[in-house]
Amino acid sequence: LSIRPRSRRELETALRQRKFLRTDIELILTDLGERQFVDDGEFARQFVEARVRRRQGTLLIAQELRQKGVADADAR
């Protein structure tokens, strides 16, 4: 998170790869969400801003957000 914002699913995947227990992963993600360090809506907003500056199209941006595990409502 210090390098760049990440979606909840990206963090979950990274924790699973590092062999964290599923219950610990949920506790960590819940805590990060409550502290507003993980917010897929805010992640999507920042992601779109960066892509728009690079003049990428909306369909590509939406596809990339889905690949990162962002829900359609947050992607919109």
Jmol script that loads the backbone (N, CA, C; Angstrom):
load data "model"
ATOM      1  N   LEU A   1       0.806  -1.204   0.000  1.00  0.00           N
ATOM      2  CA  LEU A   1       0.000   0.000   0.000  1.00  0.00           C
ATOM      3  C   LEU A   1       0.848   1.266   0.000  1.00  0.00           C
ATOM      4  N   SER A   2       2.064   1.159   0.479  1.00  0.00           N
ATOM      5  CA  SER A   2       2.907   2.350   0.482  1.00  0.00           C
ATOM      6  C   SER A   2       3.416   2.684  -0.917  1.00  0.00           C
ATOM      7  N   ILE A   3       3.436   1.699  -1.804  1.00  0.00           N
ATOM      8  CA  ILE A   3       3.916   1.926  -3.165  1.00  0.00           C
ATOM      9  C   ILE A   3       2.799   2.485  -4.043  1.00  0.00           C
ATOM     10  N   ARG A   4       1.624   1.856  -3.958  1.00  0.00           N
ATOM     11  CA  ARG A   4       0.460   2.324  -4.716  1.00  0.00           C
ATOM     12  C   ARG A   4      -0.791   1.741  -4.086  1.00  0.00           C
ATOM     13  N   PRO A   5      -1.947   2.375  -4.319  1.00  0.00           N
ATOM     14  CA  PRO A   5      -3.203   1.817  -3.803  1.00  0.00           C
ATOM     15  C   PRO A   5      -3.477   0.461  -4.447  1.00  0.00           C
ATOM     16  N   ARG A   6      -4.167  -0.393  -3.723  1.00  0.00           N
ATOM     17  CA  ARG A   6      -4.495  -1.718  -4.233  1.00  0.00           C
ATOM     18  C   ARG A   6      -5.949  -2.037  -3.927  1.00  0.00           C
ATOM     19  N   SER A   7      -6.536  -2.870  -4.767  1.00  0.00           N
ATOM     20  CA  SER A   7      -7.904  -3.319  -4.511  1.00  0.00           C
ATOM     21  C   SER A   7      -7.887  -4.374  -3.413  1.00  0.00           C
ATOM     22  N   ARG A   8      -9.045  -4.601  -2.845  1.00  0.00           N
ATOM     23  CA  ARG A   8      -9.178  -5.618  -1.799  1.00  0.00           C
ATOM     24  C   ARG A   8      -8.728  -6.980  -2.322  1.00  0.00           C
ATOM     25  N   ARG A   9      -9.145  -7.318  -3.540  1.00  0.00           N
ATOM     26  CA  ARG A   9      -8.774  -8.619  -4.091  1.00  0.00           C
ATOM     27  C   ARG A   9      -7.271  -8.733  -4.324  1.00  0.00           C
ATOM     28  N   GLU A  10      -6.636  -7.662  -4.759  1.00  0.00           N
ATOM     29  CA  GLU A  10      -5.183  -7.695  -4.944  1.00  0.00           C
ATOM     30  C   GLU A  10      -4.481  -7.998  -3.618  1.00  0.00           C
ATOM     31  N   LEU A  11      -4.928  -7.350  -2.550  1.00  0.00           N
ATOM     32  CA  LEU A  11      -4.323  -7.592  -1.241  1.00  0.00           C
ATOM     33  C   LEU A  11      -4.599  -9.015  -0.768  1.00  0.00           C
ATOM     34  N   GLU A  12      -5.823  -9.480  -0.975  1.00  0.00           N
ATOM     35  CA  GLU A  12      -6.174 -10.842  -0.584  1.00  0.00           C
ATOM     36  C   GLU A  12      -5.284 -11.858  -1.302  1.00  0.00           C
ATOM     37  N   THR A  13      -5.091 -11.662  -2.586  1.00  0.00           N
ATOM     38  CA  THR A  13      -4.234 -12.555  -3.377  1.00  0.00           C
ATOM     39  C   THR A  13      -2.801 -12.535  -2.857  1.00  0.00           C
ATOM     40  N   ALA A  14      -2.286 -11.359  -2.569  1.00  0.00           N
ATOM     41  CA  ALA A  14      -0.907 -11.237  -2.074  1.00  0.00           C
ATOM     42  C   ALA A  14      -0.753 -11.940  -0.723  1.00  0.00           C
ATOM     43  N   LEU A  15      -1.733 -11.793   0.150  1.00  0.00           N
ATOM     44  CA  LEU A  15      -1.663 -12.443   1.463  1.00  0.00           C
ATOM     45  C   LEU A  15      -1.758 -13.964   1.333  1.00  0.00           C
ATOM     46  N   ARG A  16      -2.603 -14.434   0.414  1.00  0.00           N
ATOM     47  CA  ARG A  16      -2.701 -15.879   0.189  1.00  0.00           C
ATOM     48  C   ARG A  16      -1.381 -16.434  -0.334  1.00  0.00           C
ATOM     49  N   GLN A  17      -0.736 -15.711  -1.227  1.00  0.00           N
ATOM     50  CA  GLN A  17       0.549 -16.149  -1.777  1.00  0.00           C
ATOM     51  C   GLN A  17       1.626 -16.210  -0.699  1.00  0.00           C
ATOM     52  N   ARG A  18       1.461 -15.396   0.321  1.00  0.00           N
ATOM     53  CA  ARG A  18       2.429 -15.388   1.427  1.00  0.00           C
ATOM     54  C   ARG A  18       2.010 -16.366   2.535  1.00  0.00           C
ATOM     55  N   LYS A  19       1.038 -17.221   2.204  1.00  0.00           N
ATOM     56  CA  LYS A  19       0.613 -18.328   3.081  1.00  0.00           C
ATOM     57  C   LYS A  19      -0.065 -17.883   4.375  1.00  0.00           C
ATOM     58  N   PHE A  20      -0.738 -16.719   4.373  1.00  0.00           N
ATOM     59  CA  PHE A  20      -1.528 -16.322   5.528  1.00  0.00           C
ATOM     60  C   PHE A  20      -2.760 -17.213   5.607  1.00  0.00           C
ATOM     61  N   LEU A  21      -3.239 -17.470   6.799  1.00  0.00           N
ATOM     62  CA  LEU A  21      -4.469 -18.243   6.984  1.00  0.00           C
ATOM     63  C   LEU A  21      -5.657 -17.421   6.511  1.00  0.00           C
ATOM     64  N   ARG A  22      -6.667 -18.110   5.979  1.00  0.00           N
ATOM     65  CA  ARG A  22      -7.862 -17.432   5.459  1.00  0.00           C
ATOM     66  C   ARG A  22      -8.512 -16.548   6.525  1.00  0.00           C
ATOM     67  N   THR A  23      -8.585 -17.051   7.761  1.00  0.00           N
ATOM     68  CA  THR A  23      -9.202 -16.262   8.836  1.00  0.00           C
ATOM     69  C   THR A  23      -8.388 -15.007   9.129  1.00  0.00           C
ATOM     70  N   ASP A  24      -7.080 -15.127   9.093  1.00  0.00           N
ATOM     71  CA  ASP A  24      -6.220 -13.957   9.307  1.00  0.00           C
ATOM     72  C   ASP A  24      -6.369 -12.946   8.172  1.00  0.00           C
ATOM     73  N   ILE A  25      -6.484 -13.443   6.959  1.00  0.00           N
ATOM     74  CA  ILE A  25      -6.660 -12.557   5.803  1.00  0.00           C
ATOM     75  C   ILE A  25      -7.922 -11.729   5.967  1.00  0.00           C
ATOM     76  N   GLU A  26      -9.017 -12.375   6.360  1.00  0.00           N
ATOM     77  CA  GLU A  26     -10.277 -11.647   6.552  1.00  0.00           C
ATOM     78  C   GLU A  26     -10.143 -10.592   7.646  1.00  0.00           C
ATOM     79  N   LEU A  27      -9.486 -10.956   8.744  1.00  0.00           N
ATOM     80  CA  LEU A  27      -9.292  -9.986   9.832  1.00  0.00           C
ATOM     81  C   LEU A  27      -8.457  -8.802   9.364  1.00  0.00           C
ATOM     82  N   ILE A  28      -7.402  -9.076   8.630  1.00  0.00           N
ATOM     83  CA  ILE A  28      -6.520  -8.017   8.127  1.00  0.00           C
ATOM     84  C   ILE A  28      -7.286  -7.096   7.174  1.00  0.00           C
ATOM     85  N   LEU A  29      -8.013  -7.686   6.230  1.00  0.00           N
ATOM     86  CA  LEU A  29      -8.742  -6.880   5.244  1.00  0.00           C
ATOM     87  C   LEU A  29      -9.860  -6.072   5.898  1.00  0.00           C
ATOM     88  N   THR A  30     -10.529  -6.663   6.873  1.00  0.00           N
ATOM     89  CA  THR A  30     -11.575  -5.935   7.593  1.00  0.00           C
ATOM     90  C   THR A  30     -10.975  -4.746   8.333  1.00  0.00           C
ATOM     91  N   ASP A  31      -9.863  -4.969   9.019  1.00  0.00           N
ATOM     92  CA  ASP A  31      -9.197  -3.898   9.749  1.00  0.00           C
ATOM     93  C   ASP A  31      -8.736  -2.786   8.804  1.00  0.00           C
ATOM     94  N   LEU A  32      -8.125  -3.168   7.692  1.00  0.00           N
ATOM     95  CA  LEU A  32      -7.667  -2.165   6.721  1.00  0.00           C
ATOM     96  C   LEU A  32      -8.842  -1.385   6.138  1.00  0.00           C
ATOM     97  N   GLY A  33      -9.959  -2.063   5.914  1.00  0.00           N
ATOM     98  CA  GLY A  33     -11.145  -1.381   5.403  1.00  0.00           C
ATOM     99  C   GLY A  33     -11.702  -0.392   6.412  1.00  0.00           C
ATOM    100  N   GLU A  34     -11.778  -0.807   7.684  1.00  0.00           N
ATOM    101  CA  GLU A  34     -12.291   0.080   8.730  1.00  0.00           C
ATOM    102  C   GLU A  34     -11.402   1.304   8.898  1.00  0.00           C
ATOM    103  N   ARG A  35     -10.120   1.138   8.689  1.00  0.00           N
ATOM    104  CA  ARG A  35      -9.180   2.258   8.801  1.00  0.00           C
ATOM    105  C   ARG A  35      -9.086   3.055   7.501  1.00  0.00           C
ATOM    106  N   GLN A  36      -9.847   2.652   6.508  1.00  0.00           N
ATOM    107  CA  GLN A  36      -9.915   3.300   5.199  1.00  0.00           C
ATOM    108  C   GLN A  36      -8.596   3.239   4.434  1.00  0.00           C
ATOM    109  N   PHE A  37      -7.816   2.194   4.677  1.00  0.00           N
ATOM    110  CA  PHE A  37      -6.617   1.957   3.883  1.00  0.00           C
ATOM    111  C   PHE A  37      -6.964   1.149   2.640  1.00  0.00           C
ATOM    112  N   VAL A  38      -8.068   0.415   2.688  1.00  0.00           N
ATOM    113  CA  VAL A  38      -8.544  -0.365   1.542  1.00  0.00           C
ATOM    114  C   VAL A  38      -9.968   0.075   1.262  1.00  0.00           C
ATOM    115  N   ASP A  39     -10.164   0.675   0.103  1.00  0.00           N
ATOM    116  CA  ASP A  39     -11.481   1.175  -0.299  1.00  0.00           C
ATOM    117  C   ASP A  39     -11.544   1.038  -1.819  1.00  0.00           C
ATOM    118  N   ASP A  40     -12.264   0.019  -2.283  1.00  0.00           N
ATOM    119  CA  ASP A  40     -12.308  -0.227  -3.727  1.00  0.00           C
ATOM    120  C   ASP A  40     -12.892   0.952  -4.501  1.00  0.00           C
ATOM    121  N   GLY A  41     -13.826   1.674  -3.909  1.00  0.00           N
ATOM    122  CA  GLY A  41     -14.385   2.849  -4.585  1.00  0.00           C
ATOM    123  C   GLY A  41     -13.333   3.925  -4.796  1.00  0.00           C
ATOM    124  N   GLU A  42     -12.566   4.211  -3.763  1.00  0.00           N
ATOM    125  CA  GLU A  42     -11.492   5.203  -3.866  1.00  0.00           C
ATOM    126  C   GLU A  42     -10.376   4.703  -4.781  1.00  0.00           C
ATOM    127  N   PHE A  43     -10.063   3.408  -4.686  1.00  0.00           N
ATOM    128  CA  PHE A  43      -9.069   2.811  -5.571  1.00  0.00           C
ATOM    129  C   PHE A  43      -9.490   3.010  -7.030  1.00  0.00           C
ATOM    130  N   ALA A  44     -10.761   2.727  -7.322  1.00  0.00           N
ATOM    131  CA  ALA A  44     -11.269   2.866  -8.690  1.00  0.00           C
ATOM    132  C   ALA A  44     -11.177   4.317  -9.160  1.00  0.00           C
ATOM    133  N   ARG A  45     -11.531   5.261  -8.282  1.00  0.00           N
ATOM    134  CA  ARG A  45     -11.479   6.678  -8.650  1.00  0.00           C
ATOM    135  C   ARG A  45     -10.051   7.084  -9.021  1.00  0.00           C
ATOM    136  N   GLN A  46      -9.085   6.716  -8.189  1.00  0.00           N
ATOM    137  CA  GLN A  46      -7.695   7.060  -8.460  1.00  0.00           C
ATOM    138  C   GLN A  46      -7.179   6.358  -9.717  1.00  0.00           C
ATOM    139  N   PHE A  47      -7.574   5.111  -9.890  1.00  0.00           N
ATOM    140  CA  PHE A  47      -7.162   4.332 -11.056  1.00  0.00           C
ATOM    141  C   PHE A  47      -7.671   4.997 -12.340  1.00  0.00           C
ATOM    142  N   VAL A  48      -8.945   5.386 -12.337  1.00  0.00           N
ATOM    143  CA  VAL A  48      -9.544   6.018 -13.519  1.00  0.00           C
ATOM    144  C   VAL A  48      -8.867   7.352 -13.805  1.00  0.00           C
ATOM    145  N   GLU A  49      -8.627   8.146 -12.773  1.00  0.00           N
ATOM    146  CA  GLU A  49      -7.947   9.435 -12.983  1.00  0.00           C
ATOM    147  C   GLU A  49      -6.603   9.246 -13.682  1.00  0.00           C
ATOM    148  N   ALA A  50      -5.840   8.261 -13.220  1.00  0.00           N
ATOM    149  CA  ALA A  50      -4.524   8.013 -13.815  1.00  0.00           C
ATOM    150  C   ALA A  50      -4.656   7.562 -15.267  1.00  0.00           C
ATOM    151  N   ARG A  51      -5.624   6.711 -15.536  1.00  0.00           N
ATOM    152  CA  ARG A  51      -5.799   6.206 -16.904  1.00  0.00           C
ATOM    153  C   ARG A  51      -6.337   7.288 -17.841  1.00  0.00           C
ATOM    154  N   VAL A  52      -7.199   8.147 -17.348  1.00  0.00           N
ATOM    155  CA  VAL A  52      -7.740   9.230 -18.182  1.00  0.00           C
ATOM    156  C   VAL A  52      -6.614  10.189 -18.570  1.00  0.00           C
ATOM    157  N   ARG A  53      -5.705  10.439 -17.628  1.00  0.00           N
ATOM    158  CA  ARG A  53      -4.557  11.308 -17.946  1.00  0.00           C
ATOM    159  C   ARG A  53      -3.722  10.711 -19.072  1.00  0.00           C
ATOM    160  N   ARG A  54      -3.711   9.371 -19.155  1.00  0.00           N
ATOM    161  CA  ARG A  54      -2.967   8.695 -20.234  1.00  0.00           C
ATOM    162  C   ARG A  54      -3.827   8.512 -21.482  1.00  0.00           C
ATOM    163  N   ARG A  55      -5.035   9.034 -21.423  1.00  0.00           N
ATOM    164  CA  ARG A  55      -5.981   8.990 -22.547  1.00  0.00           C
ATOM    165  C   ARG A  55      -6.399   7.573 -22.925  1.00  0.00           C
ATOM    166  N   GLN A  56      -6.574   6.715 -21.918  1.00  0.00           N
ATOM    167  CA  GLN A  56      -7.093   5.373 -22.183  1.00  0.00           C
ATOM    168  C   GLN A  56      -8.615   5.428 -22.228  1.00  0.00           C
ATOM    169  N   GLY A  57      -9.208   4.542 -23.011  1.00  0.00           N
ATOM    170  CA  GLY A  57     -10.654   4.512 -23.176  1.00  0.00           C
ATOM    171  C   GLY A  57     -11.376   3.912 -21.979  1.00  0.00           C
ATOM    172  N   THR A  58     -12.661   4.247 -21.885  1.00  0.00           N
ATOM    173  CA  THR A  58     -13.456   3.796 -20.738  1.00  0.00           C
ATOM    174  C   THR A  58     -13.642   2.281 -20.711  1.00  0.00           C
ATOM    175  N   LEU A  59     -13.766   1.651 -21.867  1.00  0.00           N
ATOM    176  CA  LEU A  59     -13.939   0.193 -21.882  1.00  0.00           C
ATOM    177  C   LEU A  59     -12.694  -0.510 -21.358  1.00  0.00           C
ATOM    178  N   LEU A  60     -11.529  -0.037 -21.743  1.00  0.00           N
ATOM    179  CA  LEU A  60     -10.277  -0.619 -21.256  1.00  0.00           C
ATOM    180  C   LEU A  60     -10.128  -0.396 -19.750  1.00  0.00           C
ATOM    181  N   ILE A  61     -10.458   0.795 -19.294  1.00  0.00           N
ATOM    182  CA  ILE A  61     -10.361   1.105 -17.868  1.00  0.00           C
ATOM    183  C   ILE A  61     -11.291   0.190 -17.076  1.00  0.00           C
ATOM    184  N   ALA A  62     -12.526   0.036 -17.521  1.00  0.00           N
ATOM    185  CA  ALA A  62     -13.487  -0.830 -16.828  1.00  0.00           C
ATOM    186  C   ALA A  62     -13.001  -2.273 -16.796  1.00  0.00           C
ATOM    187  N   GLN A  63     -12.437  -2.736 -17.890  1.00  0.00           N
ATOM    188  CA  GLN A  63     -11.921  -4.104 -17.951  1.00  0.00           C
ATOM    189  C   GLN A  63     -10.769  -4.287 -16.957  1.00  0.00           C
ATOM    190  N   GLU A  64      -9.875  -3.332 -16.888  1.00  0.00           N
ATOM    191  CA  GLU A  64      -8.744  -3.419 -15.960  1.00  0.00           C
ATOM    192  C   GLU A  64      -9.231  -3.426 -14.510  1.00  0.00           C
ATOM    193  N   LEU A  65     -10.231  -2.614 -14.201  1.00  0.00           N
ATOM    194  CA  LEU A  65     -10.768  -2.601 -12.846  1.00  0.00           C
ATOM    195  C   LEU A  65     -11.392  -3.946 -12.484  1.00  0.00           C
ATOM    196  N   ARG A  66     -12.134  -4.546 -13.402  1.00  0.00           N
ATOM    197  CA  ARG A  66     -12.722  -5.872 -13.137  1.00  0.00           C
ATOM    198  C   ARG A  66     -11.621  -6.901 -12.892  1.00  0.00           C
ATOM    199  N   GLN A  67     -10.525  -6.827 -13.650  1.00  0.00           N
ATOM    200  CA  GLN A  67      -9.415  -7.755 -13.459  1.00  0.00           C
ATOM    201  C   GLN A  67      -8.774  -7.584 -12.088  1.00  0.00           C
ATOM    202  N   LYS A  68      -8.864  -6.397 -11.532  1.00  0.00           N
ATOM    203  CA  LYS A  68      -8.298  -6.132 -10.217  1.00  0.00           C
ATOM    204  C   LYS A  68      -9.295  -6.433  -9.103  1.00  0.00           C
ATOM    205  N   GLY A  69     -10.462  -6.949  -9.483  1.00  0.00           N
ATOM    206  CA  GLY A  69     -11.440  -7.365  -8.484  1.00  0.00           C
ATOM    207  C   GLY A  69     -12.364  -6.280  -7.983  1.00  0.00           C
ATOM    208  N   VAL A  70     -12.425  -5.157  -8.666  1.00  0.00           N
ATOM    209  CA  VAL A  70     -13.296  -4.064  -8.252  1.00  0.00           C
ATOM    210  C   VAL A  70     -14.710  -4.350  -8.738  1.00  0.00           C
ATOM    211  N   ALA A  71     -15.676  -4.222  -7.857  1.00  0.00           N
ATOM    212  CA  ALA A  71     -17.078  -4.461  -8.203  1.00  0.00           C
ATOM    213  C   ALA A  71     -17.548  -3.429  -9.235  1.00  0.00           C
ATOM    214  N   ASP A  72     -18.518  -3.821 -10.038  1.00  0.00           N
ATOM    215  CA  ASP A  72     -19.031  -2.921 -11.084  1.00  0.00           C
ATOM    216  C   ASP A  72     -19.521  -1.593 -10.508  1.00  0.00           C
ATOM    217  N   ALA A  73     -20.179  -1.651  -9.354  1.00  0.00           N
ATOM    218  CA  ALA A  73     -20.698  -0.412  -8.748  1.00  0.00           C
ATOM    219  C   ALA A  73     -19.552   0.544  -8.425  1.00  0.00           C
ATOM    220  N   ASP A  74     -18.460   0.026  -7.901  1.00  0.00           N
ATOM    221  CA  ASP A  74     -17.304   0.877  -7.595  1.00  0.00           C
ATOM    222  C   ASP A  74     -16.612   1.337  -8.868  1.00  0.00           C
ATOM    223  N   ALA A  75     -16.593   0.486  -9.877  1.00  0.00           N
ATOM    224  CA  ALA A  75     -15.956   0.845 -11.149  1.00  0.00           C
ATOM    225  C   ALA A  75     -16.710   2.000 -11.827  1.00  0.00           C
ATOM    226  N   ARG A  76     -18.028   1.996 -11.702  1.00  0.00           N
ATOM    227  CA  ARG A  76     -18.819   3.085 -12.294  1.00  0.00           C
ATOM    228  C   ARG A  76     -18.521   4.380 -11.603  1.00  0.00           C
TER     229      ARG A  76
END
end "model"
wireframe off; spacefill off
backbone 0.3
color backbone group
